[in-house]
Amino acid sequence: MHSRSTVRAAAAALSLGLLAAGCSSGDVDETATEEASDGSWTVLLYSMADTNLEEAMLGDVAELAGVGSRENLQIEALVDRAADDQDSGYTGADVLDAGSWTGARTFSVQPDSLGLREDLGDVDTADPQVLADFISSSVAASPSDHYALIISDHGAGWPGVGSDESAGQTTMDLAGLQAGIGDGLAAAGLDELDLVGFDACLMATYETAATMAPLADRMVASEELEPGHGWDYGLIGVLTDPATDVDTLGRSIVDGFHAQATEQDTVDQTTLALLDLTQLPALDEAMGSLAGALADRAGDLAPAVGRARATTLAFGTDPDPADSTGQVDLGQLAGEISVSALDVADEADAVSRALGDVVTYQVDGQAYLGATGMSVYFPEEAEYYDSAYAQVEAAQSWSAFLDAYYGAGQDVPADDQPAFETGDGLSVAFDDEGLTVSAPLAATGADSAAEARIVYGQRQDDGSLLLTGDEEGTVGDDGTVSGFYDLTGFTITDGQDTMAAYLSLDSDEGSPLFTVTVPLDYVAPGADRGSAERIRLQITVDQDAGEVTSETYYADAGQGLLAEFTPDPEGLVFTLLQAEDGSWVSPEGPGLFAGLEDLQYGFDRLPSGTALYVALLVSDFAGNQTALDAEVTVP
């Protein structure tokens, strides 16, 4: 077994009133609002902290106050807080000298002090007008030569950011962001921002960048889920140097995030990129050409595109594909299409070149070394496609391609769908390393195969089957499908009890790490099982060193919004296994204490004589699936 403690960030980031006696009283520094000097900056933080990220986000505010407004730099913040101060992730604690409050307040941020500008009360921070008013009033209060806006909360990519829990779990979609920022800039008499940043999960998407391009020169965002500690706001201090330009600021944010993630043991699962939005027009043109070419030839090219999508790095994934985000790395996708669909290689290569001009700087953890800095929406099957995507103004050409792609999948003749050859069934071979299974596909449908996986599990005493894991398989050039299983059972223990857990394993080619995503139920202290919340535990494992390098809980905040989940250490997690009908059930057990520092993970060899179920699954681009299974005994 291997374990590594994860340092919790939020509590350390909040000084929560433990300030030295010499701190400011909190009044706004009048000198900070005087007319701007050359090279001056105003940073606007829009902190939508009326969520279970409140505690961590208030820590970010404290980090920002560690810099504070000073010569050449002025900092304005809107901070919304939750009424809930009991549940995990929320807090009723004081923040610096501003005390505790509920609802939203705007502040002029001074060194180690928050100067109150206005108590807004219980507003909906997902309302574009609230964002617009904050921008215009902040520019009026703190005029400068350059402006950066950072929006912080849960993120979901093209569905937007949020939520504001007190306002009914509202979110601000891309159209709302466009309206809020655009109206705020217009009211302030500005054409655009120098930089817009999203300290939120999954926002480094083509759709987000294309929406923000008319409103900002640069954008900083992450393709993958962000750990709860978020960015290191102390790095904003680089702006005290009047020679600092927007690219230096962007690189400092990216580097600071990477350094903080390294300190917090979350770096292996992270991504963050600086995007030059002035280069978006060329990428828009290339994306339109590729999408049009793919849509025009969807019937012929869909199988090759499906194979390209299946081998592309995906973000915000879950063992249940219905709970995955459907966002894949754009650069990898274009590269794979260029190789597998030669008819559109020129268009795919043009996307790759244009993307290279947009992504000017990035950091990626070891688990995401192949990431290229920007993702795009491409669910693996039509049933997981959200029809609301068609309303995203910046993605009309890509949406039309997806419609054509999924439409082609409805017309695949039965003879062209993947199917295993009839004959001897699944070939099963044991050796010292584990179990290899293989079987040939019928020639008529072999070319349509897009993805293969091996799944495994065990029969229960009552005859029911519980699946315990799945991993990537391969489809060879000769049509032979194969999969490997090392014959280990995955378990989690809190030192008192142990439960079998489901292991969904994926790796990025060339990386020494693999990522394990574990579905769990979380039950708060004193609550019953019926109130369980579905969460996921994401673990990164160094297969060479044989150790866990990072571990993070994530939860769905609704409407596709994802963020790190901080459980009460006295709460319980229950592992989940998959039944034959696809539902998730918890094995018998008392549950495990949820604190990550208490958890250890076991990859233990199955004992000789274990009755094992194993299957190969092959899917085409349309989601048509064929399977071949066997029940064997471990020697």
C-alpha positions, 0 to 999 in steps of 0.5 A: 500500500502507498499513501501520501498526505495532501496538504490542505490549503484553505485554512493556511491561506486565511489569516482570519483576523489574526493580524498584527495590531499595526494593520490598517483600519480598513478605510479606503486609501484615497491615494490609491484612487488618484489618477493613474500613472503610466504603466499602472494596473488595476486588478479586479477579482470577482469572487463568486464564493457563495459556494462550498469553495468559500473557505478556499476562496477567502484564502485567495482574498487574503493572499491578494491582500498580502500584496494590496494596492500600492504605487502602480497597482490597485486591487478591487474585489467583489466577494460574495459569501454563503449563509452556510457556515457549518458544512465542509468548505464553508466558513463564518470566519472573519477575513482580515479586518473586514469581519464576517458577513453574508452576501456580497461586498466590494472592497478596495484591497489594501496591504493586509486590509480590506477597505469596504466600498459597498455592501451589496447584500444578497445579490446574484453574482451569476447575473451579468449586470452584477458583474458589469456594475462591478467592472464599471464601478471598480474602473471609476474607483481605480483608473489605470493604464491596464486592467486584469479581471479574474473570475473565481468559482466552480467552472465547467467550460462552455456551460460557464461558471458559478454557482451562486447558491443563495440565488438558487444555484444560478450560473453565468454561461458564456453569453452571460460572461460576454454581456457582463464583461462587455457592458461593464467595459462599455460603461467604463469607457474601455474597449477591452481588458488586458487580461481575463483569468478564470480561477476555475475548473475546465475553462481553457476551452476553445468556446471560452477563448472565442467568446472572450477574444473581443473583450481581452488580449490575453486569457489564463485558464485550465483545461483540467479540474483545478485543486481547491487552493487555486492560484497564488494571488501573491504573484500579482505583486509582479505588477508593482514594477511599472515595466511589467507587461501583460505576458509577464503577468500571465506567465507569473500567474501560471508559474505561481499556480504550478509552484503552489500546486507543487507545494500542495502535492497536487501538481501532477493533475494540473494544467494552466495556460496563457492564451493570446486572444489576439491570435484567435481570428486565425484559429476561428478560421481554421476551426471553421474550415476543419468543422466544415470539411468534417461535416461535409464528409461525416458519413465517410470520415466519422469512423476515423474521427471517432478513433481520433477522439478515443485516443485524445486526452479528455478532461473532467472524466468520470467512470460513468460517461454520463458524468464526464464533461465531454471536453478533449484536448484540441491540439491532440484531437487535430493531430490525431485527425490529421493522421487518421483522416488524411482527406482533411489533414490540411485543415487539421494541420491548420488548426494545430498551427493556429493553436500553437500561436494562441497558446503562448505559455503553459504548465502541465502536470506529469499526468497531462504532459501531452496537453496543448493548452486548450480543449473543445467539446466533443462527447464520446457518444450522441447520448451524452451530447448536451443540446444546449451547446448549439446555443453557444454563439462562438461554436456554431461551426463546431456544433454543426460538425457534431450534429453531422457526426452524431447524425452519421452514427444513426445510419450505420448499417448492422454489417458495418458495426464492430462484431467479434468473429464467431468461433472459439470465443475469448482467448485467455492467457495467464502469465507472471504479469497478469492476464491477457485476453484477445479476440479478432473482429470480423473483417466487415466491421473492423474498420469502424472500431473506435475504442476498446476497453477491458472490464473485470469483476467477480461473481457474488455469492448470490450470483450477481456480478459486480465489476471492479474496474476498466482499463484501455484496450487496443485494436491492432492493425489486423483487427485483433482486440486485446486487453491486459489486467494485472490481476490486482484488486483495488482497495481503500482503507482508513486504517480501521476498515477496508473496502473494495473500490472501482478502478478506472485507469487511464494514462497519457502516452509517454507519461510515467504516471497513470490516473485512477478515478474512483467513484464514491458516496460521501455522507456528512457526519450525522447524516444517513446513507440516503443523503449521500452525495456522489463524489469522485476521488482522483489519484495519480500513481507513479508506476515506476516508483510505485507511489501515489503522488497526488489525491484529490476529491472532486464533486459536481456542483450542478449544471456541469460545474466541477471543483475540488471537494473538501469533506469533513474528516469525520464524514464517511465515504463508501466505495461503489462498484458497477452492477451488470445493469450499469448502476452503481452499488456500494459493497457491504461495509461500514464506510471509511473516514473521509480525511485523505490523510487517513486513506491508504490504497492497496493494489493486492494480487488476487489469490489463486482460485479467485473466480474472475469475470473478464470482458473485452468491449469494442465501440464504434464512433456511434456508440454501437458496442460489441462484447466478448466475455469469459469467466475464468479462475486465477491460477 
